[in-house]
Amino acid sequence: MRLLFDGFVFDSGERSFRRAGEPVHLTPKAFQLLEILLRERPQAVSRADLVRELWPATFVADGSLANLASELRSALGDPPGEAHLLRTVHRFGYAFCGTAKEEQPISRCRLLGPEKDFPLLEGENLIGRGSECGVRIASSTVSRVHARLSVDGNQATIEDLESKNGTFLGGHRLDAPARLSPGDEIRVGSVRLVWQGARPESATDTYHAASD
């Protein structure tokens, strides 16, 4: 299970939990609690069922589950009185109440930047400064969510998302979605990017043998 929510990436297979590419520390039990709540979302899970799954055949103190939920809330930045990810169901249990979605598969397309290249997902790729953006650009000239690049196999389109400084393709400011061709230059704010289409899986580099 690999899910995206609120800037976080949860991967049960890799046993990893990250935000903006950086690991978020969770104890093994807190990680397991999050996994259960994500798996059962949006349904609430009773305290009894959680204790049974987290501590099978083991007696635990009454406050153990509450302490675990507190640890998870702290990692999520989700205070009890303003919960938007982890909801306490009074006299029952807990529920994940955020919006989570399965991560899209990685495409064979890339966006080349001035300092790094960005692998792209099949489907929607947000470009901007915000943590929710897969193509995250740390520039004051780039809006939090600046543009959307949509990939469908070897095809892609780019559209501006009402950014302050605009999205440009080939020097022209976009006012509608536009189809991309390999080598196209995209500018978001003051940052220049180059669209690189998918390379055929069968492509082989030419090898020039050294002459004797």
Buried (B, 14 or more C-beta within 10 A) or exposed (E): EEBBBBEBBBEBEEEBBBBEEEEBEBEEBBBBBBBBBBEBBEEBBEBEEBBEEBBEEEEEEEEBBEEBBBBBBEBBBBEEEEBEBBBBEEEEBBBBBBEBEEBBEEBBBBBBBEEEEBEBBBEEBBBBBBEBBBBBBEBEBBBBBBBBBBBEEEEBBBBBBEBEBBBBBEEEEBEEEBEBEEEBEBBBBEBEBBBBBBEEEEEEEEEEEEEE
